[in-house]
Amino acid sequence: MSAFQGLEWTFDTVASAYDKMRPGYTENLYQTIFDYIPINKSSNVIEVGIGGGQATLPILKTGCDLTAVEYGEHFSKICKDKFKIYPNFSVITGKFQDIDFKLDSYDLVFSASAFHWIPEETGYRKVFSMLKSGGAFARFANHPFPDKGNPELCEEIQKLYAVYMNSSSPPVEYSREKAAERADIAKKYGYEDICFKLFKRTRTFSSKEYTGLLGTYSDHIALEAGKRIEFFSKIEHVIDSLGGKITVYDTMDLQLARKP
């Protein structure tokens, strides 16, 4: 279970900021999906946890019939407006595990930085039942890591996390071993042709932009408002005193699995 299980509600409270601050995914990640399972106008696709639609457009542009499932009402409204020019797009508001879908009917089910909120067995079994024979499940996520090129900055920010979030351990960069472990989950539920791939990029932020990003993370949102404001102010001060910029090193992992 995720360390933050039970905080799913937090994201919808900052839907507009999430839509603005959270990044999309790289073109080569999508090409890897399309090489694995061709998607076109005849394809039926489900997205689990659309959020602000950061992962949606490259798949929607194939012309497929794409239905998104989203727990947050504000996110659903944002995405209905964002993709309103696409007649092949629709949104169902609710929890994925509570919604009935046609069995053996979908070419692709994908989920970006969202599937960890669903209990493992429930999620994998449900996706398996929905897919056509030969259909694919694509699970991917972005794992940001603070500025490893500026160790003094990282150290000072970590001191603040120890005070405000009781986090004594420094962050650990997402690894190939973690991605392989996540990919192997699908084996337990009858999937085959399992593979994974990692993709890298960097993003650079001003101090205000960086705390704006942090304000879209569930555990940060859940902080008491006064404490969060003070915490973010001190992070901004540290960044401004050590160069005024912070670079985030992203690792995106993609797991692919097929229904026999």
Backbone bond lengths (Angstrom), bond angles and torsions (degrees), N, CA, C in turn:
res aa  C-N    CA-C-N  psi(-1)  N-CA   C-N-CA  omega(-1)  CA-C   N-CA-C  phi
1 M - - - 1.478 - - 1.518 109.49 -
2 S 1.324 116.42 140.38 1.459 120.83 177.11 1.515 110.87 -58.64
3 A 1.336 114.78 146.12 1.468 119.37 177.41 1.515 111.63 -62.89
4 F 1.329 116.41 -20.49 1.451 121.05 -176.87 1.523 112.00 -109.21
5 Q 1.352 116.59 17.78 1.460 119.52 -179.82 1.524 109.47 -56.33
6 G 1.330 115.12 134.35 1.452 119.86 -176.81 1.508 112.98 101.88
7 L 1.348 116.99 -7.51 1.466 120.79 179.01 1.532 111.95 -101.91
8 E 1.336 117.40 16.23 1.467 120.73 -178.21 1.532 111.74 -56.51
9 W 1.333 115.69 -33.99 1.459 121.00 -176.73 1.524 113.21 -62.83
10 T 1.343 117.22 -23.80 1.457 120.51 -170.20 1.522 112.49 -64.20
11 F 1.320 117.59 -37.08 1.458 120.14 -172.31 1.526 112.66 -62.52
12 D 1.326 116.42 -40.48 1.466 119.08 -176.17 1.524 112.04 -67.17
13 T 1.337 117.64 -18.88 1.466 120.71 178.63 1.527 111.52 -74.66
14 V 1.328 117.05 -16.37 1.471 121.29 179.53 1.531 109.73 -127.41
15 A 1.330 115.97 37.43 1.466 121.32 -172.01 1.524 112.79 -56.76
16 S 1.334 117.78 -43.37 1.471 120.37 -178.19 1.523 111.53 -65.59
17 A 1.340 116.54 -43.65 1.462 120.53 178.09 1.525 110.73 -65.51
18 Y 1.326 116.81 -40.12 1.465 121.39 177.98 1.527 109.89 -60.18
19 D 1.320 115.99 -45.72 1.461 121.46 -180.00 1.526 110.53 -59.19
20 K 1.319 116.86 -37.94 1.465 121.78 -177.50 1.527 112.52 -78.72
21 M 1.318 117.64 -40.82 1.463 121.13 -167.96 1.530 115.19 -95.58
22 R 1.325 117.19 -28.96 1.465 117.68 -176.94 1.525 110.97 -76.08
23 P 1.322 117.70 138.53 1.469 120.43 -175.29 1.520 112.39 -82.64
24 G 1.333 114.98 163.03 1.456 120.78 169.96 1.522 110.18 -84.61
25 Y 1.314 116.01 -154.24 1.468 121.63 -176.88 1.521 109.14 -129.38
26 T 1.314 116.39 160.43 1.451 120.82 -171.78 1.533 111.79 -77.62
27 E 1.314 114.28 154.04 1.465 121.15 -177.60 1.529 111.54 -59.99
28 N 1.341 116.49 -38.61 1.476 118.20 -177.44 1.526 112.12 -69.26
29 L 1.332 118.10 -23.25 1.464 119.63 173.92 1.535 109.95 -65.40
30 Y 1.319 116.57 -45.67 1.469 119.29 179.33 1.520 111.60 -66.28
31 Q 1.335 116.41 -38.01 1.463 118.60 179.61 1.520 110.58 -62.83
32 T 1.331 116.42 -34.44 1.465 120.14 176.80 1.529 110.57 -64.01
33 I 1.336 116.88 -40.58 1.465 120.34 176.12 1.526 110.65 -62.40
34 F 1.336 117.27 -46.35 1.469 120.98 -176.25 1.529 111.82 -69.48
35 D 1.323 117.00 -28.38 1.467 119.72 174.62 1.532 110.80 -69.81
36 Y 1.310 115.45 -30.60 1.464 121.82 -178.65 1.530 111.31 -80.31
37 I 1.346 116.81 -41.50 1.468 122.17 -179.11 1.539 108.17 -142.30
38 P 1.309 118.66 104.83 1.472 119.97 178.73 1.531 110.86 -60.81
39 I 1.330 116.11 132.43 1.464 122.35 179.87 1.525 108.28 -121.74
40 N 1.343 115.46 132.12 1.457 120.06 -177.89 1.529 109.64 -149.73
41 K 1.324 117.09 -164.42 1.455 121.67 -175.01 1.522 113.78 -64.65
42 S 1.309 117.16 -19.77 1.467 120.18 -179.83 1.529 112.68 -91.64
43 S 1.336 117.36 0.57 1.465 121.66 -174.12 1.522 112.13 -89.40
44 N 1.323 115.68 143.35 1.469 122.80 172.78 1.524 108.48 -106.83
45 V 1.326 116.38 125.68 1.467 121.50 -171.75 1.526 109.86 -132.00
46 I 1.332 115.16 142.24 1.471 122.42 173.24 1.532 108.86 -119.63
47 E 1.346 115.95 132.61 1.464 120.13 169.82 1.518 108.53 -107.32
48 V 1.318 116.16 127.29 1.463 122.45 -179.58 1.525 108.91 -98.00
49 G 1.347 116.61 113.52 1.458 121.13 178.27 1.511 112.22 77.12
50 I 1.325 117.09 69.01 1.466 120.44 -175.16 1.520 112.86 -70.08
51 G 1.331 119.05 -25.31 1.458 120.32 -177.40 1.515 110.29 57.63
52 G 1.337 116.38 -128.22 1.452 121.23 178.28 1.513 113.69 -89.87
53 G 1.332 117.45 10.52 1.461 121.01 178.46 1.513 114.10 81.53
54 Q 1.334 117.88 22.39 1.459 121.01 -177.67 1.531 113.10 -62.37
55 A 1.328 117.37 -28.43 1.465 120.63 -174.87 1.519 113.49 -104.72
56 T 1.307 117.94 0.30 1.459 121.57 -162.91 1.522 115.51 -85.50
57 L 1.318 117.32 -43.57 1.460 120.98 -165.05 1.536 114.71 -59.50
58 P 1.340 120.13 -45.65 1.465 118.18 -179.02 1.529 113.59 -58.52
59 I 1.316 116.90 -33.08 1.461 119.96 178.53 1.521 110.22 -80.26
60 L 1.312 117.09 -38.90 1.460 121.01 178.22 1.526 111.20 -61.54
61 K 1.329 117.29 -36.17 1.460 121.98 -178.21 1.528 113.47 -67.42
62 T 1.326 118.34 -13.00 1.464 119.84 176.03 1.521 111.54 -69.87
63 G 1.338 116.51 -13.84 1.459 120.97 -177.17 1.511 114.21 90.87
64 C 1.323 116.80 1.94 1.466 120.97 -179.43 1.527 111.16 -64.21
65 D 1.293 116.57 162.06 1.466 122.61 171.89 1.520 106.82 -83.89
66 L 1.331 117.22 104.86 1.464 122.01 -173.01 1.527 110.07 -111.29
67 T 1.315 115.90 120.06 1.464 122.61 173.82 1.519 108.70 -111.05
68 A 1.326 116.38 124.14 1.459 121.54 178.68 1.524 109.82 -99.35
69 V 1.319 115.70 143.85 1.456 122.38 175.03 1.523 107.23 -113.04
70 E 1.329 117.28 127.06 1.459 120.56 -176.26 1.517 110.72 -141.92
71 Y 1.326 115.94 127.97 1.460 122.87 -179.39 1.526 112.21 -70.46
72 G 1.352 116.89 -33.59 1.458 120.70 -173.81 1.517 113.34 -89.94
73 E 1.313 116.92 128.45 1.469 121.19 -179.55 1.532 111.72 -65.58
74 H 1.327 117.84 -38.92 1.463 120.31 -179.91 1.526 110.85 -66.26
75 F 1.326 116.68 -41.54 1.459 119.84 176.61 1.534 110.92 -61.98
76 S 1.322 116.96 -42.29 1.468 120.20 179.19 1.525 110.79 -58.04
77 K 1.327 116.57 -43.83 1.469 120.60 -179.97 1.528 111.02 -65.48
78 I 1.332 116.62 -42.48 1.468 120.63 178.65 1.521 110.53 -58.66
79 C 1.332 116.70 -45.16 1.459 120.01 -175.38 1.529 112.51 -75.31
80 K 1.316 117.12 -33.11 1.471 119.24 174.42 1.519 110.10 -59.93
81 D 1.325 116.35 -39.98 1.462 120.04 178.83 1.525 111.33 -74.11
82 K 1.312 116.92 -43.02 1.466 121.56 -177.01 1.526 112.06 -60.91
83 F 1.328 116.29 -38.07 1.471 120.47 -175.06 1.529 112.82 -111.58
84 K 1.324 115.90 26.31 1.466 119.75 -174.67 1.521 113.65 -66.69
85 I 1.337 118.06 -20.07 1.460 119.94 179.68 1.529 112.18 -79.56
86 Y 1.334 116.91 -6.27 1.466 120.73 -178.26 1.528 109.76 -101.64
87 P 1.327 118.19 107.09 1.466 120.49 179.66 1.523 113.08 -68.26
88 N 1.320 116.26 -14.54 1.464 121.34 -179.63 1.528 112.60 -88.96
89 F 1.358 116.92 9.70 1.467 121.06 -176.96 1.522 111.00 -114.62
90 S 1.333 117.07 139.97 1.462 122.43 173.68 1.519 109.30 -149.36
91 V 1.348 115.53 159.93 1.465 121.84 -179.77 1.523 109.70 -127.15
92 I 1.325 115.56 136.42 1.463 122.14 169.47 1.524 106.68 -111.11
93 T 1.330 117.31 125.17 1.460 120.79 179.14 1.523 109.53 -93.45
94 G 1.327 115.23 121.27 1.462 120.98 -179.68 1.511 110.09 157.40
95 K 1.318 116.28 175.92 1.460 121.32 177.23 1.529 109.76 -80.67
96 F 1.309 115.75 134.02 1.465 121.55 -179.00 1.520 111.55 -51.16
97 Q 1.325 116.89 -43.66 1.465 120.74 -174.93 1.527 112.65 -70.26
98 D 1.339 117.34 -14.35 1.466 121.18 -178.58 1.529 113.28 -98.72
99 I 1.311 117.65 -5.08 1.464 121.78 -173.56 1.533 109.97 -101.67
100 D 1.323 116.11 137.30 1.465 121.69 177.76 1.528 109.94 -88.01
101 F 1.312 116.18 129.58 1.454 122.67 176.83 1.527 109.59 -121.62
102 K 1.322 115.61 156.32 1.460 119.74 175.17 1.525 109.55 -64.37
103 L 1.311 115.80 140.99 1.462 120.74 178.28 1.532 110.10 -81.25
104 D 1.318 115.81 148.49 1.472 122.20 173.40 1.531 112.01 53.21
105 S 1.332 117.38 42.62 1.470 120.22 -169.32 1.527 115.24 -126.08
106 Y 1.332 119.46 -8.42 1.459 120.54 -170.51 1.527 111.61 -118.67
107 D 1.340 114.36 140.55 1.464 120.81 179.50 1.528 111.45 -81.32
108 L 1.326 115.40 -33.64 1.467 120.73 -177.89 1.513 109.49 -146.19
109 V 1.322 116.35 132.99 1.459 123.04 165.67 1.526 105.62 -117.88
110 F 1.333 117.32 127.05 1.459 118.92 179.36 1.521 110.42 -132.56
111 S 1.319 114.50 155.19 1.461 120.54 -179.05 1.517 108.59 -148.91
112 A 1.332 116.26 128.20 1.458 122.10 -176.58 1.521 109.96 -115.15
113 S 1.319 116.48 115.28 1.478 122.65 177.42 1.517 112.45 52.73
114 A 1.338 116.72 36.32 1.465 120.23 -176.83 1.525 113.57 -139.69
115 F 1.318 118.21 -24.36 1.460 119.44 -168.96 1.529 112.86 -70.95
116 H 1.324 117.68 -18.99 1.462 120.55 179.47 1.526 112.05 -68.24
117 W 1.351 117.24 -14.47 1.464 119.92 177.60 1.527 112.37 -79.67
118 I 1.324 117.48 -10.43 1.463 121.87 -177.85 1.522 108.68 -100.90
119 P 1.331 119.15 134.15 1.465 120.19 177.14 1.530 110.43 -52.53
120 E 1.317 116.11 133.57 1.470 121.20 -170.29 1.525 113.78 -51.73
121 E 1.317 117.46 -57.05 1.462 119.97 -174.92 1.526 111.11 -62.47
122 T 1.330 116.47 -43.50 1.464 120.67 178.71 1.525 110.89 -58.20
123 G 1.322 116.65 -47.61 1.455 120.86 -175.86 1.513 113.48 -66.87
124 Y 1.329 116.88 -49.70 1.466 119.86 -176.27 1.524 111.61 -67.17
125 R 1.317 117.11 -39.65 1.467 119.50 179.57 1.531 110.99 -67.90
126 K 1.312 116.34 -38.86 1.463 118.90 -178.84 1.522 110.74 -67.17
127 V 1.324 117.46 -45.31 1.463 120.21 177.62 1.522 110.39 -59.27
128 F 1.326 117.14 -43.73 1.466 121.50 179.90 1.525 110.51 -57.65
129 S 1.320 117.12 -43.39 1.468 120.86 -178.15 1.525 111.68 -67.54
130 M 1.329 117.63 -28.30 1.455 121.99 -177.80 1.524 112.95 -79.80
131 L 1.309 117.51 -31.00 1.460 121.64 -173.93 1.518 112.38 -72.37
132 K 1.321 115.28 145.77 1.454 121.04 167.57 1.529 108.65 -69.12
133 S 1.305 117.02 162.19 1.458 119.68 170.12 1.526 108.55 -61.22
134 G 1.310 116.75 127.24 1.460 121.70 -175.71 1.514 113.69 90.02
135 G 1.341 116.99 -8.01 1.456 121.00 178.08 1.518 111.61 -71.98
136 A 1.336 115.97 161.70 1.464 120.55 -171.67 1.521 112.36 -121.67
137 F 1.330 113.84 148.35 1.462 122.33 170.34 1.519 107.37 -111.16
138 A 1.328 117.00 122.75 1.464 122.89 177.10 1.518 108.91 -114.84
139 R 1.305 114.90 116.58 1.468 120.98 178.00 1.517 107.56 -116.07
140 F 1.336 117.18 124.17 1.447 118.84 179.25 1.523 110.38 -143.89
141 A 1.315 115.22 162.07 1.463 120.63 -175.87 1.517 109.71 -159.19
142 N 1.330 114.97 159.64 1.459 121.77 174.09 1.523 109.37 -108.09
143 H 1.325 115.33 134.43 1.468 121.32 -178.28 1.533 108.41 -122.39
144 P 1.328 117.93 96.26 1.471 120.23 -178.49 1.518 111.57 -77.83
145 F 1.330 114.72 145.65 1.461 121.57 178.04 1.526 107.71 -130.43
146 P 1.339 117.38 133.14 1.473 119.44 -175.37 1.524 112.20 -66.43
147 D 1.294 115.28 170.73 1.464 125.48 -165.67 1.532 113.71 -57.94
148 K 1.342 116.56 88.92 1.465 120.15 -179.55 1.524 111.80 -72.27
149 G 1.338 116.23 -11.87 1.465 119.59 175.36 1.515 112.78 -82.45
150 N 1.326 116.96 -4.72 1.469 121.65 -179.23 1.528 108.13 -134.76
151 P 1.334 117.34 77.89 1.469 120.09 -174.03 1.515 114.50 -61.40
152 E 1.331 118.14 -31.64 1.472 119.76 178.83 1.527 110.26 -64.58
153 L 1.329 116.18 -42.86 1.465 120.77 177.88 1.520 110.75 -61.95
154 C 1.322 116.64 -45.47 1.471 120.33 179.11 1.528 111.38 -60.22
155 E 1.314 115.91 -41.77 1.464 120.46 -178.51 1.528 111.16 -64.11
156 E 1.333 116.34 -42.97 1.467 120.07 -178.56 1.532 111.01 -68.12
157 I 1.314 116.78 -39.10 1.469 119.54 177.80 1.518 110.32 -67.39
158 Q 1.329 117.00 -38.26 1.462 119.65 179.24 1.527 111.54 -63.59
159 K 1.313 117.24 -33.79 1.470 120.77 176.16 1.533 110.15 -60.67
160 L 1.327 116.41 -38.62 1.466 120.32 178.22 1.527 111.38 -68.78
161 Y 1.323 116.71 -37.64 1.472 119.47 177.04 1.521 111.32 -63.95
162 A 1.321 116.38 -35.21 1.461 119.47 177.91 1.522 110.95 -63.10
163 V 1.319 116.84 -35.54 1.471 121.54 -178.44 1.521 111.64 -79.95
164 Y 1.322 116.84 -48.16 1.471 120.54 -169.73 1.525 114.16 -92.43
165 M 1.341 117.02 -22.69 1.462 118.74 -178.36 1.525 112.43 -127.82
166 N 1.330 114.87 12.86 1.468 119.97 176.03 1.523 111.73 53.23
167 S 1.331 115.34 39.26 1.463 121.26 -177.75 1.513 109.17 -109.45
168 S 1.330 116.13 99.41 1.459 120.57 -176.80 1.521 112.74 -87.24
169 S 1.327 117.61 -19.32 1.462 120.89 -178.06 1.523 110.26 -93.22
170 P 1.325 117.92 133.90 1.470 119.88 177.51 1.523 110.50 -67.39
171 P 1.323 118.06 154.74 1.462 120.32 179.31 1.523 111.37 -63.52
172 V 1.322 115.95 151.67 1.463 122.33 179.21 1.526 108.08 -115.89
173 E 1.327 116.01 130.05 1.463 119.57 -178.96 1.523 110.42 -68.24
174 Y 1.324 115.92 138.95 1.466 122.04 -178.81 1.525 109.76 -61.43
175 S 1.323 115.97 135.68 1.460 120.86 -170.33 1.524 112.55 -115.82
176 R 1.318 115.03 164.66 1.461 121.77 174.71 1.526 110.48 -62.35
177 E 1.320 116.64 -34.64 1.466 121.14 178.96 1.520 111.13 -63.79
178 K 1.333 116.68 -40.73 1.467 120.78 177.65 1.525 110.72 -64.52
179 A 1.326 116.42 -40.98 1.464 120.34 179.70 1.524 111.00 -64.82
180 A 1.328 116.62 -40.59 1.464 120.67 178.67 1.527 110.87 -65.52
181 E 1.321 115.92 -40.37 1.462 120.60 178.17 1.523 110.87 -62.00
182 R 1.331 116.63 -41.23 1.464 120.62 178.83 1.530 110.22 -66.96
183 A 1.317 117.27 -40.71 1.465 120.48 179.32 1.523 111.30 -61.40
184 D 1.318 116.61 -37.70 1.471 121.25 -176.72 1.526 113.22 -66.65
185 I 1.324 117.56 -18.25 1.472 120.01 179.75 1.523 110.75 -55.51
186 A 1.330 116.60 -40.05 1.464 121.20 -175.42 1.526 112.56 -60.69
187 K 1.325 117.53 -27.40 1.474 120.45 -179.55 1.525 111.63 -59.77
188 K 1.314 115.74 -34.12 1.471 119.72 -176.50 1.519 112.59 -67.29
189 Y 1.333 117.11 -17.45 1.465 120.64 -171.76 1.529 113.16 -116.53
190 G 1.332 116.13 18.33 1.457 120.59 170.80 1.512 116.40 93.33
191 Y 1.336 118.77 2.44 1.457 121.01 178.40 1.530 110.29 -75.32
192 E 1.336 115.09 158.95 1.459 120.42 177.05 1.533 109.43 -134.77
193 D 1.338 115.59 -179.22 1.469 121.46 178.47 1.526 110.24 52.54
194 I 1.325 116.03 46.24 1.468 122.42 -174.21 1.533 110.25 -84.07
195 C 1.328 116.42 134.46 1.457 120.51 178.30 1.529 109.25 -152.08
196 F 1.317 116.01 168.12 1.463 120.58 177.66 1.521 109.35 -149.51
197 K 1.326 115.04 162.12 1.460 121.03 178.70 1.521 108.80 -153.55
198 L 1.335 115.84 148.45 1.461 121.87 177.75 1.525 110.51 -110.33
199 F 1.326 115.24 147.54 1.460 122.46 178.69 1.532 107.70 -133.11
200 K 1.333 116.68 144.21 1.466 121.30 -174.98 1.522 111.31 -122.49
201 R 1.343 115.40 152.68 1.460 122.30 171.01 1.528 107.82 -164.98
202 T 1.328 116.59 169.15 1.470 121.97 172.31 1.528 109.12 -126.19
203 R 1.349 115.22 153.05 1.462 122.73 174.74 1.526 107.34 -135.19
204 T 1.315 117.05 140.14 1.465 121.08 -178.76 1.522 109.85 -118.34
205 F 1.347 115.47 135.75 1.461 122.21 -173.95 1.525 110.55 -128.79
206 S 1.333 115.21 150.27 1.459 120.44 163.47 1.528 107.81 -74.19
207 S 1.319 116.94 172.17 1.461 119.78 -178.65 1.523 111.38 -62.37
208 K 1.334 117.28 -42.29 1.473 121.34 -179.96 1.522 111.06 -67.12
209 E 1.314 116.39 -41.46 1.466 119.88 178.26 1.525 110.58 -62.57
210 Y 1.328 115.86 -38.70 1.466 119.19 -177.30 1.530 111.33 -67.55
211 T 1.319 117.59 -44.26 1.473 118.02 177.94 1.530 110.72 -69.51
212 G 1.334 116.96 -26.66 1.462 119.34 171.92 1.513 111.44 -62.46
213 L 1.323 116.83 -40.30 1.467 121.45 175.67 1.522 110.90 -65.59
214 L 1.331 116.85 -46.98 1.467 120.25 179.68 1.524 111.47 -58.33
215 G 1.327 116.32 -31.12 1.450 121.04 -179.71 1.519 114.32 -70.06
216 T 1.335 117.67 -0.78 1.463 121.40 175.30 1.525 112.39 -106.26
217 Y 1.337 117.68 6.09 1.468 121.46 178.84 1.524 109.61 -93.88
218 S 1.306 116.26 136.98 1.464 121.27 -170.61 1.524 113.20 -56.78
219 D 1.336 117.47 -44.91 1.462 119.51 -176.80 1.525 111.89 -70.27
220 H 1.340 117.10 -28.73 1.460 120.47 176.40 1.527 110.86 -75.31
221 I 1.336 116.46 -39.93 1.466 120.28 177.66 1.525 110.56 -60.10
222 A 1.342 115.68 -36.75 1.459 120.77 -175.04 1.531 113.27 -73.43
223 L 1.330 117.87 -11.57 1.466 119.87 176.49 1.527 110.46 -63.71
224 E 1.319 116.33 148.23 1.466 120.64 173.21 1.524 108.44 -57.72
225 A 1.334 116.79 138.75 1.465 122.01 -168.61 1.529 112.70 -55.54
226 G 1.324 117.98 -46.74 1.457 120.59 -179.04 1.517 112.42 -62.74
227 K 1.307 116.13 -41.45 1.463 121.50 178.64 1.519 110.62 -64.90
228 R 1.341 116.43 -40.69 1.465 120.59 -179.75 1.530 110.73 -65.04
229 I 1.330 117.47 -42.47 1.462 121.17 179.49 1.529 110.54 -61.28
230 E 1.311 116.23 -44.11 1.471 120.57 179.68 1.521 110.93 -65.37
231 F 1.314 116.07 -43.95 1.467 122.45 178.78 1.526 110.88 -58.81
232 F 1.316 116.92 -49.01 1.458 121.03 -178.30 1.524 111.34 -66.49
233 S 1.323 117.63 -36.44 1.460 121.23 177.89 1.526 110.97 -61.39
234 K 1.316 115.89 -40.65 1.468 119.80 -179.44 1.528 111.02 -72.27
235 I 1.322 117.81 -34.85 1.467 120.12 174.99 1.530 109.63 -63.07
236 E 1.331 116.65 -44.80 1.465 120.39 178.84 1.531 110.72 -59.97
237 H 1.325 116.80 -41.42 1.466 120.63 179.86 1.529 110.79 -62.46
238 V 1.312 117.12 -43.07 1.467 120.97 179.42 1.528 110.25 -62.30
239 I 1.332 117.12 -46.77 1.468 120.50 -179.45 1.524 110.49 -62.28
240 D 1.338 116.98 -44.78 1.463 120.40 -178.38 1.526 112.15 -65.96
241 S 1.325 116.65 -31.23 1.468 119.88 -179.63 1.521 112.89 -81.57
242 L 1.338 116.67 -11.28 1.468 120.89 -178.43 1.533 111.50 -124.13
243 G 1.327 114.68 43.48 1.455 118.83 172.21 1.509 115.98 114.68
244 G 1.343 117.77 -18.58 1.458 120.68 175.29 1.513 115.62 82.05
245 K 1.320 117.93 -0.66 1.467 121.84 179.69 1.526 109.46 -137.34
246 I 1.324 115.20 151.96 1.458 120.27 172.76 1.527 108.12 -134.79
247 T 1.313 116.40 134.52 1.462 122.20 179.16 1.521 109.58 -103.69
248 V 1.310 115.35 131.18 1.461 121.93 177.04 1.527 108.22 -104.00
249 Y 1.321 115.61 131.53 1.464 122.14 179.05 1.528 107.97 -101.00
250 D 1.320 115.88 111.00 1.464 121.25 -177.27 1.526 111.46 -93.68
251 T 1.328 114.95 136.79 1.456 121.87 166.63 1.521 107.29 -118.86
252 M 1.320 115.88 119.10 1.465 120.90 175.91 1.516 108.93 -102.66
253 D 1.326 116.68 127.78 1.459 120.26 178.06 1.524 109.42 -111.67
254 L 1.312 115.52 137.93 1.460 122.91 178.46 1.514 108.95 -122.45
255 Q 1.335 117.13 124.32 1.457 122.57 173.42 1.521 108.99 -112.15
256 L 1.313 116.86 133.14 1.462 122.68 179.26 1.518 109.78 -123.92
257 A 1.330 115.87 139.31 1.466 120.88 179.38 1.517 107.94 -149.26
258 R 1.329 116.66 151.95 1.454 121.42 -173.67 1.522 110.78 -123.67
259 K 1.324 115.43 144.74 1.459 120.49 173.10 1.533 108.58 -83.70
260 P 1.328 119.01 128.37 1.476 120.54 -178.82 1.520 112.21 -58.23
